[in-house]
């Protein structure tokens, strides 16, 4: 949720935050309500998730500033099983 909420420009950031953190909060509520986790587990998990997301976002921004000519690689699951590998090369 943090990556979704904090990535991108400032247009509609409030909406991305509402959705991203709202889904995270709803997940915490449901996990505690269903006795799947203790509240302390969900707080620790949220802290770890937010910290790693912030680290990734900041690292990506630093890399983009240092190396505008960058190779970007992403992997995503596809329907029916399997993975999609995508890459792009950005040059100034």
N, CA, C and O atoms as a MOPAC input file, in Angstrom:
PM7 MOZYME 1SCF
protein

 N      0.78900 1    -1.18500 1     0.00000 1
 C      0.00000 1     0.00000 1     0.00000 1
 C      0.84000 1     1.26100 1     0.00000 1
 O      0.45200 1     2.26200 1    -0.60200 1
 N      1.98800 1     1.23100 1     0.66700 1
 C      2.83400 1     2.42100 1     0.74300 1
 C      3.41700 1     2.76200 1    -0.61600 1
 O      3.45800 1     3.93600 1    -0.98400 1
 N      3.86100 1     1.78800 1    -1.35800 1
 C      4.41000 1     2.06700 1    -2.69100 1
 C      3.33100 1     2.67800 1    -3.57200 1
 O      3.58900 1     3.65300 1    -4.27700 1
 N      2.14000 1     2.12500 1    -3.54100 1
 C      1.02900 1     2.66900 1    -4.32600 1
 C      0.70400 1     4.08700 1    -3.87600 1
 O      0.50400 1     4.97100 1    -4.70800 1
 N      0.64900 1     4.31000 1    -2.55800 1
 C      0.23700 1     5.60200 1    -2.00900 1
 C      1.25800 1     6.70600 1    -2.25800 1
 O      0.87600 1     7.85000 1    -2.50400 1
 N      2.52600 1     6.39000 1    -2.19900 1
 C      3.55200 1     7.42900 1    -2.24000 1
 C      4.27000 1     7.56500 1    -3.58300 1
 O      5.06000 1     8.49400 1    -3.75200 1
 N      4.02300 1     6.68300 1    -4.53000 1
 C      4.66700 1     6.78700 1    -5.83700 1
 C      3.91700 1     7.77100 1    -6.72000 1
 O      2.75400 1     8.08800 1    -6.47400 1
 N      4.58900 1     8.23700 1    -7.73000 1
 C      3.93500 1     9.10700 1    -8.69300 1
 C      3.97400 1    10.57200 1    -8.30100 1
 O      4.61600 1    10.95100 1    -7.32100 1
 N      3.28200 1    11.38300 1    -9.07600 1
 C      3.26900 1    12.81600 1    -8.82300 1
 C      2.21400 1    13.16500 1    -7.76900 1
 O      1.56800 1    12.28200 1    -7.20600 1
 N      2.05100 1    14.46100 1    -7.51500 1
 C      1.13300 1    14.89400 1    -6.45600 1
 C     -0.32900 1    14.90700 1    -6.87600 1
 O     -1.20700 1    15.07400 1    -6.02900 1
 N     -0.61100 1    14.73400 1    -8.16600 1
 C     -2.00300 1    14.67800 1    -8.60600 1
 C     -2.67100 1    13.44600 1    -8.03300 1
 O     -2.21700 1    12.32400 1    -8.25500 1
 N     -3.72800 1    13.65100 1    -7.30900 1
 C     -4.52600 1    12.57000 1    -6.71700 1
 C     -3.75300 1    11.71300 1    -5.72100 1
 O     -4.12500 1    10.56700 1    -5.47100 1
 N     -2.67800 1    12.26100 1    -5.14800 1
 C     -1.94900 1    11.50200 1    -4.13000 1
 C     -2.86500 1    11.18800 1    -2.95100 1
 O     -2.75600 1    10.11700 1    -2.35300 1
 N     -3.76400 1    12.10800 1    -2.61000 1
 C     -4.69100 1    11.87700 1    -1.50000 1
 C     -5.55000 1    10.64400 1    -1.75700 1
 O     -5.84700 1     9.88700 1    -0.83200 1
 N     -5.94900 1    10.44200 1    -3.01300 1
 C     -6.77100 1     9.28500 1    -3.35200 1
 C     -5.95500 1     8.00200 1    -3.29000 1
 O     -6.43300 1     6.98000 1    -2.79600 1
 N     -4.71500 1     8.05300 1    -3.79500 1
 C     -3.84800 1     6.87000 1    -3.72000 1
 C     -3.56300 1     6.50600 1    -2.27000 1
 O     -3.51500 1     5.32500 1    -1.92500 1
 N     -3.37200 1     7.51400 1    -1.41500 1
 C     -3.14700 1     7.24100 1     0.00800 1
 C     -4.38800 1     6.63200 1     0.64700 1
 O     -4.28900 1     5.68400 1     1.42500 1
 N     -5.53500 1     7.16800 1     0.32400 1
 C     -6.78200 1     6.63900 1     0.87300 1
 C     -6.95600 1     5.16900 1     0.49100 1
 O     -7.31000 1     4.34300 1     1.33300 1
 N     -6.71000 1     4.85100 1    -0.75800 1
 C     -6.86200 1     3.47200 1    -1.22800 1
 C     -5.77800 1     2.56800 1    -0.64600 1
 O     -6.08300 1     1.52100 1    -0.07600 1
 N     -4.51900 1     2.96700 1    -0.78700 1
 C     -3.39800 1     2.12900 1    -0.34300 1
 C     -3.41500 1     1.85200 1     1.14400 1
 O     -3.35100 1     0.70000 1     1.57200 1
 N     -3.50400 1     2.92100 1     1.93600 1
 C     -3.50300 1     2.73000 1     3.38600 1
 C     -4.84200 1     2.19200 1     3.87100 1
 O     -4.89300 1     1.50800 1     4.89300 1
 N     -5.91400 1     2.48400 1     3.16700 1
 C     -7.22000 1     1.94000 1     3.53100 1
 C     -7.25700 1     0.42900 1     3.39300 1
 O     -7.77700 1    -0.26600 1     4.26600 1
 N     -6.70800 1    -0.07900 1     2.30100 1
 C     -6.65800 1    -1.53300 1     2.11000 1
 C     -5.76900 1    -2.17400 1     3.17100 1
 O     -6.10000 1    -3.23300 1     3.70300 1
 N     -4.64500 1    -1.53500 1     3.47700 1
 C     -3.76900 1    -2.05300 1     4.53100 1
 C     -4.46300 1    -2.08500 1     5.88500 1
 O     -4.35500 1    -3.06500 1     6.62200 1
 N     -5.17200 1    -1.01700 1     6.20900 1
 C     -5.88900 1    -0.95000 1     7.48900 1
 C     -7.00400 1    -1.99200 1     7.56200 1
 O     -7.21100 1    -2.62000 1     8.60000 1
 N     -7.71200 1    -2.16600 1     6.45700 1
 C     -8.77400 1    -3.17100 1     6.41900 1
 C     -8.19100 1    -4.57500 1     6.59600 1
 O     -8.78700 1    -5.42000 1     7.26400 1
 N     -7.04000 1    -4.81500 1     6.00300 1
 C     -6.37800 1    -6.11400 1     6.14400 1
 C     -5.99800 1    -6.36200 1     7.59500 1
 O     -6.21400 1    -7.45400 1     8.12000 1
 N     -5.42700 1    -5.34300 1     8.24900 1
 C     -5.07900 1    -5.47100 1     9.67000 1
 C     -6.32100 1    -5.79700 1    10.48900 1
 O     -6.30500 1    -6.71800 1    11.30500 1
 N     -7.38200 1    -5.05400 1    10.27700 1
 C     -8.62500 1    -5.27900 1    11.02400 1
 C     -9.11500 1    -6.72100 1    10.85300 1
 O     -9.45300 1    -7.38900 1    11.83000 1
 N     -9.15000 1    -7.18900 1     9.61000 1
 C     -9.66600 1    -8.53700 1     9.34800 1
 C     -8.76900 1    -9.61700 1     9.93600 1
 O     -9.26700 1   -10.62000 1    10.44700 1
 N     -7.44800 1    -9.42700 1     9.87000 1
 C     -6.53700 1   -10.43700 1    10.41000 1
 C     -6.68800 1   -10.54600 1    11.92600 1
 O     -6.65700 1   -11.64600 1    12.47800 1
 N     -6.85100 1    -9.40200 1    12.60100 1
 C     -7.02200 1    -9.41300 1    14.05500 1
 C     -8.40500 1    -9.94600 1    14.42400 1
 O     -8.53500 1   -10.74300 1    15.35300 1
 N     -9.42700 1    -9.51500 1    13.70900 1
 C    -10.79800 1    -9.96000 1    13.99500 1
 C    -10.94600 1   -11.46600 1    13.85600 1
 O    -11.64000 1   -12.10100 1    14.65000 1
 N    -10.29800 1   -12.03700 1    12.85200 1
 C    -10.40200 1   -13.47400 1    12.61500 1
 C     -9.39200 1   -14.28400 1    13.42000 1
 O     -9.23300 1   -15.48400 1    13.19600 1
 N     -8.71400 1   -13.63300 1    14.35100 1
 C     -7.69400 1   -14.29100 1    15.18500 1
 C     -6.60000 1   -14.96400 1    14.37000 1
 O     -6.04100 1   -15.97400 1    14.79600 1
 N     -6.29500 1   -14.41800 1    13.21500 1
 C     -5.22000 1   -14.95200 1    12.38400 1
 C     -3.86800 1   -14.39600 1    12.83400 1
 O     -2.83100 1   -15.02400 1    12.62300 1
 N     -3.88600 1   -13.19800 1    13.46400 1
 C     -2.66300 1   -12.56900 1    13.97500 1
 C     -2.99000 1   -11.79000 1    15.22100 1
 O     -4.13400 1   -11.38700 1    15.43400 1
 N     -1.98000 1   -11.57700 1    16.04700 1
 C     -2.10400 1   -10.65300 1    17.15800 1
 C     -1.96000 1    -9.24500 1    16.61100 1
 O     -1.37500 1    -9.04100 1    15.54700 1
 N     -2.49400 1    -8.27500 1    17.34000 1
 C     -2.38600 1    -6.88100 1    16.90300 1
 C     -0.92400 1    -6.46600 1    16.79100 1
 O     -0.55400 1    -5.74500 1    15.86400 1
 N     -0.08700 1    -6.91700 1    17.72900 1
 C      1.34100 1    -6.55900 1    17.68400 1
 C      2.01000 1    -7.09100 1    16.42100 1
 O      2.90500 1    -6.44200 1    15.88000 1
 N      1.59100 1    -8.26100 1    15.94300 1
 C      2.13100 1    -8.81300 1    14.69200 1
 C      1.80800 1    -7.90200 1    13.51800 1
 O      2.65600 1    -7.64700 1    12.66300 1
 N      0.57600 1    -7.41600 1    13.48700 1
 C      0.16900 1    -6.58100 1    12.35400 1
 C      0.87300 1    -5.22700 1    12.38600 1
 O      1.22000 1    -4.67800 1    11.34000 1
 N      1.08100 1    -4.69400 1    13.58300 1
 C      1.81000 1    -3.42000 1    13.69900 1
 C      3.25800 1    -3.60500 1    13.23700 1
 O      3.78400 1    -2.78400 1    12.48600 1
 N      3.89000 1    -4.67600 1    13.68400 1
 C      5.27100 1    -4.94600 1    13.26600 1
 C      5.34500 1    -5.17700 1    11.75400 1
 O      6.25300 1    -4.67200 1    11.09400 1
 N      4.40500 1    -5.92600 1    11.21200 1
 C      4.38500 1    -6.16800 1     9.76900 1
 C      4.17900 1    -4.89300 1     8.97700 1
 O      4.81000 1    -4.69300 1     7.93900 1
 N      3.29300 1    -4.02400 1     9.46300 1
 C      3.05900 1    -2.74500 1     8.79000 1
 C      4.31000 1    -1.88100 1     8.83600 1
 O      4.65600 1    -1.24000 1     7.84400 1
 N      4.99000 1    -1.85800 1     9.97600 1
 C      6.21700 1    -1.06000 1    10.09400 1
 C      7.30200 1    -1.56700 1     9.14800 1
 O      7.97600 1    -0.77700 1     8.48700 1
 N      7.46600 1    -2.87400 1     9.08900 1
 C      8.46900 1    -3.45200 1     8.18100 1
 C      8.09600 1    -3.16200 1     6.72200 1
 O      8.95100 1    -2.79100 1     5.91700 1
 N      6.82400 1    -3.33400 1     6.39400 1
 C      6.37000 1    -3.07800 1     5.02500 1
 C      6.54400 1    -1.63000 1     4.61600 1
 O      7.00800 1    -1.34700 1     3.51200 1
 N      6.17200 1    -0.69800 1     5.50600 1
 C      6.30900 1     0.72100 1     5.18500 1
 C      7.76800 1     1.12600 1     5.07600 1
 O      8.13000 1     1.90300 1     4.19200 1
 N      8.61200 1     0.61000 1     5.96200 1
 C     10.04000 1     0.94300 1     5.91100 1
 C     10.68500 1     0.41800 1     4.63800 1
 O     11.45700 1     1.13200 1     3.99800 1
 N     10.37900 1    -0.82000 1     4.26300 1
 C     10.98000 1    -1.37500 1     3.04200 1
 C     10.43900 1    -0.67300 1     1.79800 1
 O     11.17000 1    -0.49800 1     0.82300 1
 N      9.17400 1    -0.27200 1     1.82000 1
 C      8.61400 1     0.47100 1     0.68400 1
 C      9.27900 1     1.83700 1     0.55400 1
 O      9.64300 1     2.24600 1    -0.54800 1
 N      9.43800 1     2.54200 1     1.67000 1
 C     10.11700 1     3.85200 1     1.64200 1
 C     11.55000 1     3.71100 1     1.14200 1
 O     12.01700 1     4.52300 1     0.34400 1
 N     12.24700 1     2.67600 1     1.61400 1
 C     13.61300 1     2.43400 1     1.16300 1
 C     13.64500 1     2.22200 1    -0.34600 1
 O     14.47800 1     2.80400 1    -1.04100 1
 N     12.74200 1     1.39200 1    -0.84800 1
 C     12.70300 1     1.10100 1    -2.28400 1
 C     12.38200 1     2.34600 1    -3.10700 1
 O     13.00900 1     2.59000 1    -4.13700 1
 N     11.41500 1     3.12500 1    -2.65800 1
 C     11.05300 1     4.34100 1    -3.38400 1
 C     12.22100 1     5.31300 1    -3.40700 1
 O     12.56100 1     5.85500 1    -4.45900 1
 N     12.84500 1     5.53800 1    -2.23700 1
 C     13.97300 1     6.47100 1    -2.17500 1
 C     15.14900 1     5.97700 1    -2.99000 1
 O     15.82200 1     6.76800 1    -3.65100 1
 N     15.40500 1     4.69000 1    -2.95100 1
 C     16.52100 1     4.11700 1    -3.72200 1
 C     16.27500 1     4.28800 1    -5.21600 1
 O     17.18800 1     4.62400 1    -5.97000 1
 N     15.04800 1     4.05700 1    -5.63200 1
 C     14.72400 1     4.20900 1    -7.05300 1
 C     14.89200 1     5.65800 1    -7.49600 1
 O     15.41500 1     5.91200 1    -8.58100 1
 N     14.45600 1     6.61300 1    -6.67400 1
 C     14.61300 1     8.02500 1    -7.01600 1
 C     16.07700 1     8.43100 1    -7.06600 1
 O     16.48400 1     9.18200 1    -7.95300 1
 N     16.87700 1     7.93800 1    -6.11600 1
 C     18.31500 1     8.21600 1    -6.13400 1
 C     18.95500 1     7.66300 1    -7.39300 1
 O     19.77000 1     8.32900 1    -8.03000 1
 N     18.58400 1     6.44900 1    -7.74500 1
 C     19.14500 1     5.80400 1    -8.93500 1
 C     18.76700 1     6.56600 1   -10.19200 1
 O     19.58500 1     6.72200 1   -11.09900 1
 N     17.53000 1     7.04100 1   -10.24700 1
 C     17.08200 1     7.78800 1   -11.41800 1
 C     17.84200 1     9.09900 1   -11.54400 1
 O     18.15400 1     9.52800 1   -12.65600 1
 N     18.14800 1     9.74900 1   -10.41000 1
 C     18.90900 1    10.99300 1   -10.44800 1
 C     20.36300 1    10.75500 1   -10.83500 1
 O     20.94400 1    11.53700 1   -11.58700 1
 N     20.95000 1     9.67700 1   -10.32300 1
 C     22.35100 1     9.37900 1   -10.58800 1
 C     22.57100 1     8.81500 1   -11.98400 1
 O     23.57700 1     9.11600 1   -12.62600 1
 N     21.64000 1     8.00600 1   -12.45200 1
 C     21.79400 1     7.29800 1   -13.71900 1
 C     20.54200 1     7.46000 1   -14.57200 1
 O     19.70100 1     6.56200 1   -14.61200 1
 N     20.41200 1     8.59900 1   -15.25400 1
 C     19.20700 1     8.76100 1   -16.07600 1
 C     19.11700 1     7.73800 1   -17.19900 1
 O     18.02800 1     7.44600 1   -17.69400 1
 N     20.26800 1     7.19000 1   -17.60200 1
 C     20.26200 1     6.12700 1   -18.60800 1
 C     20.22900 1     4.81300 1   -17.85600 1
 O     21.27500 1     4.27000 1   -17.50100 1
 N     19.05000 1     4.30700 1   -17.61500 1
 C     18.91800 1     3.12900 1   -16.76600 1
 C     18.13300 1     2.03100 1   -17.45400 1
 O     17.25100 1     2.28200 1   -18.27500 1
 N     18.47700 1     0.82000 1   -17.09600 1
 C     17.74000 1    -0.34900 1   -17.53500 1
 C     16.76300 1    -0.71500 1   -16.42900 1
 O     17.17800 1    -0.96700 1   -15.29800 1
 N     15.48200 1    -0.74900 1   -16.73700 1
 C     14.45700 1    -1.10300 1   -15.76800 1
 C     13.87500 1    -2.45700 1   -16.13700 1
 O     13.47600 1    -2.69100 1   -17.27800 1
 N     13.83400 1    -3.34000 1   -15.15500 1
 C     13.32100 1    -4.69500 1   -15.36800 1
 C     12.17800 1    -4.93300 1   -14.38500 1
 O     12.27300 1    -4.56800 1   -13.21400 1
 N     11.09600 1    -5.54900 1   -14.87000 1
 C      9.99800 1    -5.89800 1   -13.98200 1
 C      9.50400 1    -7.29300 1   -14.31900 1
 O      9.58300 1    -7.74600 1   -15.46200 1
 N      8.99200 1    -7.96100 1   -13.29600 1
 C      8.43100 1    -9.29500 1   -13.43200 1
 C      7.02600 1    -9.24800 1   -12.84900 1
 O      6.82000 1    -8.72000 1   -11.75700 1
 N      6.05600 1    -9.80300 1   -13.58200 1
 C      4.67100 1    -9.79700 1   -13.11600 1
 C      4.00800 1   -11.12300 1   -13.45800 1
 O      4.29500 1   -11.71000 1   -14.50100 1
 N      3.11800 1   -11.60200 1   -12.58100 1
 C      2.39600 1   -12.83400 1   -12.89500 1
 C      1.35800 1   -12.58500 1   -13.99200 1
 O      0.83600 1   -11.47900 1   -14.12900 1
 N      1.07300 1   -13.61600 1   -14.75700 1
 C      0.04100 1   -13.51000 1   -15.78800 1
 C     -1.05200 1   -14.53800 1   -15.50800 1
 O     -0.81500 1   -15.56900 1   -14.87800 1
 N     -2.25400 1   -14.22800 1   -15.99300 1
 C     -3.39400 1   -15.11100 1   -15.76700 1
 C     -3.12300 1   -16.48800 1   -16.36800 1
 O     -2.53600 1   -16.59700 1   -17.44500 1
 N     -3.54300 1   -17.51600 1   -15.68100 1
 C     -3.35600 1   -18.86900 1   -16.16900 1
 C     -2.00900 1   -19.46200 1   -15.77700 1
 O     -1.69900 1   -20.59000 1   -16.16000 1
 N     -1.21400 1   -18.73100 1   -15.02900 1
 C      0.09200 1   -19.21600 1   -14.60100 1
 C      1.20400 1   -18.66900 1   -15.48000 1
 O      0.99700 1   -18.38900 1   -16.66000 1
 N      2.35000 1   -18.52400 1   -14.91200 1
 C      3.49900 1   -18.02600 1   -15.63900 1
 C      3.85900 1   -16.61100 1   -15.21500 1
 O      3.18900 1   -16.00100 1   -14.38300 1
 N      4.92400 1   -16.11100 1   -15.80300 1
 C      5.41300 1   -14.78000 1   -15.48100 1
 C      5.65000 1   -13.97700 1   -16.75100 1
 O      5.95000 1   -14.52700 1   -17.81100 1
 N      5.51000 1   -12.68000 1   -16.62000 1
 C      5.81700 1   -11.76600 1   -17.72500 1
 C      7.05300 1   -10.97400 1   -17.31500 1
 O      7.08900 1   -10.39000 1   -16.23200 1
 N      8.06000 1   -10.95400 1   -18.17600 1
 C      9.28400 1   -10.20100 1   -17.94700 1
 C      9.28400 1    -9.02200 1   -18.90100 1
 O      9.16000 1    -9.19300 1   -20.11400 1
 N      9.42200 1    -7.83000 1   -18.35100 1
 C      9.44500 1    -6.62400 1   -19.18200 1
 C     10.67700 1    -5.80300 1   -18.84400 1
 O     11.10800 1    -5.77600 1   -17.69100 1
 N     11.23900 1    -5.14400 1   -19.82300 1
 C     12.36900 1    -4.27000 1   -19.54500 1
 C     12.30900 1    -3.05800 1   -20.47200 1
 O     11.73200 1    -3.09800 1   -21.55800 1
 N     12.93000 1    -1.98300 1   -19.99400 1
 C     13.02900 1    -0.77300 1   -20.80100 1
 C     14.37200 1    -0.12600 1   -20.53900 1
 O     14.93400 1    -0.24900 1   -19.45100 1
 N     14.87500 1     0.55400 1   -21.53200 1
 C     16.15700 1     1.24900 1   -21.42800 1
 C     15.86200 1     2.72200 1   -21.66600 1
 O     15.37600 1     3.10500 1   -22.73100 1
 N     16.15900 1     3.54500 1   -20.66500 1
 C     15.88400 1     4.97200 1   -20.75700 1
 C     17.19000 1     5.70900 1   -20.97800 1
 O     18.15000 1     5.52100 1   -20.23000 1
 N     17.22800 1     6.54100 1   -21.99700 1
 C     18.41100 1     7.30900 1   -22.30300 1
 C     18.03000 1     8.77900 1   -22.49900 1
 O     16.99500 1     9.08500 1   -23.09000 1
 N     18.87000 1     9.67600 1   -22.00100 1
 C     18.62600 1    11.09300 1   -22.22600 1
 C     19.18100 1    11.53500 1   -23.56000 1
 O     19.06600 1    12.70700 1   -23.91900 1

